[in-house]
Amino acid sequence: MKLKVIGLKINLINNLVKMIITSCIFCSILSCGSQNFDEDKTTEQIFINRIAYEEGRHKAFTDITFFDNQFFLVFREADKHAYGEDGVVHMFTSIDGLKWDFFKEIAIAGIDLRDPKFALNGDELSLYIHGSTYNNQQIKSFSGYNLKYSKTDGWQDPKNVLLDNLAIVPNPILGNEAWPWRITWHENKAYTVGYKYNEIFDIYKSDDGLFFTKQNVIKNVPFAPSEATIRVNEEGEFFVLVRRDKGPALLGRSKKPLENWDWFAEIDIENFRGPNFLILDNNKLLFSGSFYSWVYLGVYDLETKTYKKVIDIPSFGDGSYPGMIIRDNILWLSYYTSFENKEGSSVYVAAINLKNVL
């Protein structure tokens, strides 16, 4: 494979990682913003741009979208992956996907903000953020927030996201009963998979994107299911990719009213952190998450029921949580990884020419 990298000086943490990566890729260092990336560059497969780096800081849990003629990138920042200072959300913007500018910080006093995720509903863009509080490294409460974007006024103030809290669980907490990890809109309804560590894993639905009700349609998924992404194809069929903390990732599908789920495939990667995917028009699912210490990008063929790796993503250590968006056959992939940090982690955006890798 041939790899071009923008603004990224690869400084691998050990010789083993260097040997693995260099056996797979060829790196050419370019200055950030000095090149354009387009589908017609037939010999180029991927550009990578390190967006946010600060030694000792943990920058993670990314998402990316394109709206109102610009890219938006979000991620959480704190001193640690968890149980340190309360996380804040940083937002960057870009016109071309190559030159990125810091735009704003989102913080809520006393709340650890995590997992910012964009959600599109027609011509409306929202940013959902999860909040947690802790007591001696134990979850004390869950909260959620929605920031809407206006083309005239920009990002509005956050509004609370609430769950109906009707689940009967052995260890209830304050606030929301579950963690609605990523919101997906379909036919003006918002859907999410909410979970609470081995106690709740189910679809939640909302008419307004602020108040969600538990649907009681998913039962008995083994191996500790947690983070999950929902996507809907053009025929209205729902797909879900599930991280299972103690087993392989799981793919499911269902048609409304979403009462019967076909768990049709496993991705043989245990604890597939930050699962995300897009539905391609050739009956394939382009998916990403973590492969142990690596960021993984793969494609699942719904007809052959097989999957394969697409391309190597330079990464190692703490990382994953990709955002994904396709424009003009270019996949823009945001993610974080720690392989260039002695302490902490950095955020990257890769532009991947799907014409040359699928």
C-alpha positions in Angstrom: 0.0 0.0 0.0 1.1 3.6 -0.6 0.5 6.2 2.1 0.8 9.9 2.0 0.7 11.8 5.3 -0.1 15.5 5.8 1.4 17.2 8.9 2.3 13.9 10.6 5.8 13.1 11.7 5.7 9.4 12.6 7.7 8.8 15.7 6.9 5.2 16.7 7.0 4.1 20.3 9.1 1.0 19.8 10.9 -0.9 17.1 8.3 -3.6 16.9 5.5 -1.1 16.1 7.8 0.5 13.5 8.5 -2.8 11.8 4.8 -3.6 11.6 3.8 -0.3 10.2 6.6 0.2 7.8 6.0 -3.3 6.4 2.5 -2.2 5.4 2.8 1.5 4.4 5.0 4.0 2.7 5.1 7.4 4.3 5.7 10.8 2.6 5.8 13.9 4.8 3.9 16.9 3.4 3.2 20.3 4.9 -0.4 20.7 6.2 -2.7 22.2 3.6 -0.2 22.2 0.8 -2.0 19.5 -1.1 -5.5 18.8 -2.2 -7.0 15.4 -2.0 -9.5 14.3 -4.7 -10.8 11.1 -6.2 -8.9 11.5 -9.4 -5.5 11.0 -7.7 -5.4 7.3 -8.7 -2.0 6.5 -7.1 -2.9 8.0 -3.7 -4.9 6.1 -1.1 -4.8 8.1 2.1 -3.8 11.5 3.6 -3.4 11.8 7.4 -3.4 15.1 9.3 -2.7 15.3 13.0 -5.2 17.9 14.2 -4.7 18.2 18.0 -1.6 17.3 20.0 -0.4 18.3 23.4 2.0 16.1 25.4 0.3 14.8 28.5 -3.2 15.6 27.4 -5.8 12.9 26.5 -7.7 13.9 23.4 -10.1 11.3 22.3 -13.6 10.1 21.4 -14.0 11.8 18.0 -16.7 12.5 15.5 -16.8 14.4 12.2 -19.4 15.7 9.8 -19.9 18.1 6.9 -22.7 20.7 7.1 -23.3 24.2 5.9 -20.3 24.0 3.5 -17.8 23.1 6.2 -16.4 20.2 8.2 -17.0 20.0 11.9 -14.7 17.9 14.1 -15.3 17.2 17.9 -13.5 15.3 20.6 -13.2 15.1 24.3 -10.1 16.5 26.2 -9.0 15.8 29.8 -5.9 14.7 31.6 -6.8 11.0 31.5 -9.0 8.5 29.6 -11.2 8.3 32.7 -11.4 9.2 36.4 -9.3 12.4 36.1 -10.4 16.0 35.6 -13.9 16.5 34.1 -13.7 16.2 30.3 -14.5 19.1 28.0 -15.5 19.0 24.3 -13.4 20.8 21.7 -14.7 21.7 18.3 -12.7 22.4 15.1 -13.8 23.5 11.7 -12.4 23.2 8.2 -13.4 24.3 4.7 -11.3 21.7 2.8 -10.7 19.0 5.5 -7.0 19.8 5.4 -6.6 23.1 7.3 -8.4 22.9 10.7 -9.1 25.7 13.1 -10.1 25.5 16.7 -13.7 26.9 17.0 -15.0 26.4 20.6 -14.9 24.6 23.9 -18.0 23.1 25.5 -17.8 22.6 29.3 -20.4 22.0 32.0 -19.3 22.5 35.6 -19.1 19.4 37.6 -19.8 17.1 34.7 -17.4 14.8 32.8 -18.3 15.3 29.2 -17.7 12.3 26.9 -18.5 10.9 23.5 -19.6 13.9 21.5 -21.6 12.7 18.4 -23.1 14.6 15.5 -26.6 13.7 14.3 -28.3 14.9 11.1 -32.0 15.2 10.7 -32.7 16.4 7.1 -31.3 20.0 7.1 -30.8 20.1 10.9 -27.6 19.3 12.6 -27.2 18.5 16.3 -24.3 17.6 18.6 -25.1 15.1 21.4 -22.8 14.8 24.4 -22.9 12.4 27.3 -22.2 13.5 30.8 -21.1 11.4 33.9 -20.3 12.0 37.5 -18.5 9.6 39.7 -18.0 8.6 43.3 -14.7 6.8 44.0 -14.4 5.7 40.4 -18.0 4.4 40.4 -20.7 5.9 38.2 -22.9 8.2 40.2 -25.1 9.7 37.5 -25.7 10.0 33.7 -26.8 13.1 31.8 -27.1 14.1 28.2 -27.0 17.3 26.2 -28.1 18.4 22.7 -26.6 21.5 21.0 -28.4 22.5 17.7 -26.7 24.3 14.9 -28.3 27.2 13.1 -27.0 28.4 9.8 -27.7 32.0 10.8 -26.8 31.9 14.5 -24.2 29.0 14.8 -24.2 26.6 17.7 -27.0 27.2 20.3 -26.8 26.5 24.1 -27.1 22.9 25.2 -30.4 21.4 26.1 -30.9 18.5 28.4 -31.5 15.0 26.9 -33.7 12.9 29.2 -34.7 9.2 29.2 -38.0 7.9 30.5 -36.2 6.0 33.3 -38.8 3.1 33.5 -36.2 0.3 33.4 -36.0 -1.9 36.5 -32.3 -2.4 37.3 -30.5 -3.8 40.3 -28.2 -0.8 40.7 -30.1 2.4 39.7 -28.1 5.7 39.3 -29.1 9.3 39.4 -30.2 11.1 36.2 -30.6 9.0 33.0 -30.9 5.3 33.5 -28.7 4.5 30.4 -26.1 6.0 28.2 -27.5 6.9 24.7 -24.2 6.5 22.9 -25.0 7.7 19.3 -28.2 9.2 18.0 -29.5 8.4 14.5 -32.5 10.1 12.8 -34.9 8.3 10.5 -38.3 9.7 9.2 -38.1 12.5 11.8 -37.7 10.2 14.7 -34.4 9.8 16.7 -33.1 6.4 17.6 -30.3 5.3 19.8 -29.0 2.2 21.7 -28.8 3.0 25.4 -26.8 0.9 27.7 -25.8 0.6 31.3 -23.0 -1.9 32.0 -24.6 -5.4 32.0 -28.0 -4.0 33.1 -29.5 -2.2 30.1 -29.1 -2.6 26.4 -32.0 -1.6 24.3 -33.4 0.8 21.6 -34.5 4.2 22.8 -36.8 6.4 20.6 -37.6 10.1 20.6 -40.0 12.4 18.7 -38.1 15.6 19.4 -34.5 14.3 20.0 -34.6 15.4 23.6 -36.9 12.9 25.5 -36.3 9.2 24.7 -38.4 6.2 25.7 -37.1 2.6 26.1 -38.6 0.3 23.4 -38.1 -3.1 25.1 -37.2 -4.8 21.8 -33.6 -6.1 22.4 -33.1 -8.9 24.8 -30.5 -11.4 25.9 -27.5 -10.2 23.9 -24.5 -12.1 25.5 -20.9 -11.0 26.2 -21.6 -7.5 27.8 -22.9 -5.4 24.9 -22.3 -1.7 25.2 -21.5 1.0 22.6 -23.5 0.6 19.4 -24.2 2.6 16.2 -27.5 2.5 14.3 -27.7 3.1 10.5 -30.8 2.9 8.2 -30.6 2.0 4.5 -32.8 3.4 1.7 -35.4 0.7 2.2 -35.9 1.6 5.8 -34.0 -1.4 7.2 -32.2 -0.8 10.5 -28.6 -2.1 11.0 -26.7 -2.0 14.2 -23.0 -2.6 15.0 -22.4 -3.5 18.7 -19.3 -3.5 20.8 -19.3 -6.4 23.2 -16.8 -6.0 26.0 -16.3 -9.7 26.5 -16.9 -11.0 23.0 -16.7 -10.3 19.3 -18.5 -7.3 17.8 -22.0 -8.1 16.6 -24.0 -7.0 13.5 -27.8 -7.0 13.6 -30.7 -5.9 11.4 -34.4 -5.3 11.8 -37.3 -3.6 10.1 -39.8 -1.4 11.8 -41.4 -1.7 14.4 -37.9 -3.1 15.3 -39.4 -6.0 17.4 -37.5 -8.8 15.7 -33.7 -8.6 15.4 -31.6 -10.8 13.2 -28.1 -11.0 14.7 -26.6 -12.1 11.4 -22.9 -11.8 11.8 -20.0 -11.3 14.1 -16.8 -9.3 13.6 -14.2 -11.4 15.2 -12.6 -8.6 17.2 -13.2 -8.7 20.9 -14.0 -5.4 22.7 -14.4 -3.5 19.5 -14.2 0.0 21.0 -16.0 2.9 19.3 -17.9 0.9 16.7 -19.0 3.0 13.7 -20.1 2.2 10.1 -21.7 3.6 6.9 -23.9 1.8 4.5 -22.5 1.7 0.9 -24.8 1.5 -2.1 -23.2 -1.8 -3.3 -24.6 -3.8 -0.4 -21.6 -3.3 1.8 -21.0 -1.9 5.3 -17.8 0.2 5.7 -17.0 -0.1 9.4 -14.3 1.1 11.9 -13.3 0.7 15.5 -10.4 -0.7 17.5 -8.5 -3.9 16.8 -6.8 -4.3 20.1 -4.2 -1.4 20.0 -4.9 -0.5 16.3 -7.5 1.6 14.6 -9.3 -0.8 12.2 -11.1 0.0 9.0 -13.0 -2.9 7.3 -15.8 -3.6 4.8 -18.5 -6.2 5.3 -20.2 -7.7 2.3 -23.9 -8.4 3.0 -24.2 -10.8 0.1 -21.1 -13.0 0.7 -21.3 -12.5 4.5 -17.6 -11.9 4.7 -15.4 -9.0 5.8 -11.9 -7.8 5.2 -9.5 -5.0 6.3 -9.5 -2.0 3.9 -6.3 -0.2 4.7 -3.7 0.2 7.5 -4.3 3.2 9.8 -1.1 4.3 11.6 -1.9 3.8 15.2 -1.0 2.0 18.4 -1.9 2.0 22.1 -5.0 3.8 23.4 -7.1 4.8 20.5 -10.1 4.3 18.1 -13.5 6.0 18.4 -13.7 7.0 14.7 -16.0 9.5 13.1 -16.9 8.7 9.4 -18.3 10.7 6.6 -18.1 10.1 2.8 -17.9 13.0 0.3 -17.2 12.5 -3.4 -16.0 8.9 -2.8 -13.5 10.1 -0.1 -13.9 8.7 3.4 -13.0 11.3 6.0 -12.1 9.3 9.1 -11.5 11.0 12.5 -9.9 9.0 15.3 -7.5 9.2 18.2 -4.4 7.3 19.0 -1.5 7.5 21.5 1.4 6.2 19.5 3.0 9.6 19.0 2.6 10.6 22.6 4.7 9.7 25.6 1.7 10.6 27.7 -1.8 11.2 26.5 -3.2 10.9 22.9 -3.7 12.9 19.8 -6.6 13.4 17.3 -6.2 12.7 13.6 -8.2 13.0 10.4 -7.6 10.7 7.5 -8.9 11.3 3.9 -9.1 7.8 2.3 -9.7 7.4 -1.4 -12.3 4.7 -1.6 -11.8 4.3 -5.3 -8.4 2.8 -4.6 -9.1 0.7 -1.5 -12.4 -1.0 -2.0 
